Structure formats: structure tokens, C-alpha cells
Amino acid sequence: MNMNRQHRDDEDPPNEALCVAEAKAELAEYLQQHALLPCPFCGSAAIAAECGTGTAGFWVDQFRVGCSDLKCAASYAVSGSKAEFVVGKWNRRKTNTETN
């Protein structure tokens, strides 16, 4: 269910609980095939979360990935509307050949 749209005044807004449930399922399915790398800053395990948010009729399925160490600057460092994008962005690392 794509909730990235404005709803019209003559229709009911999307059910937030359903949006969150679908986002949770999408994230779980994606993480079964794509493991999160540890935090690039401190080495702690990464965590992923989902939340459905909405203001003024605009609903977004949002995913977040960050460091599990809340003292680390990278806690909830990456967010976006697609699990694939967020996990890919978190897992991206520069190699030595990219820095030269």
C-alpha cells in the first residue's frame, strides 16, 4: 500500500494502524534477505524501525536505520520512505579505492 499521497477531502484518510502493519511487514521481509551492517562509527549492531506518520492528511510510510548504541551519533542516522533505500544507504561503505 503506497501511502505517499494526499487524500481528497471526500475520502477517508488511510488507517494508520494498517499503514504501520504493512510497513513492518515490508521491513521484515526486506531484512530477511539483506542484513544490516554494524555501525560504521562505533561497531555496534544496527537497528531498523518503521513508523507510519501523517499530518494534515499526508501519510508517509517511513523507515529508519541507526546504531543501537544511543550514545553514538549515528542513532537513527538514515530514514526514508522505502526499506530498500534506507537499508542500502546504511549499508553503503566507502572502500579504499573510492577514497583515492
Secondary structure, 3 states (H helix, E strand, C coil): CCCCEECCCCCCCCCHHHHHHHHHHHHHHHHHHCCCCCCCCCCCCEEEEEEEEEECCEEEEEEEEEECCCCCCCCCCEEECCHHHHHHHHHCCCCHHHHC
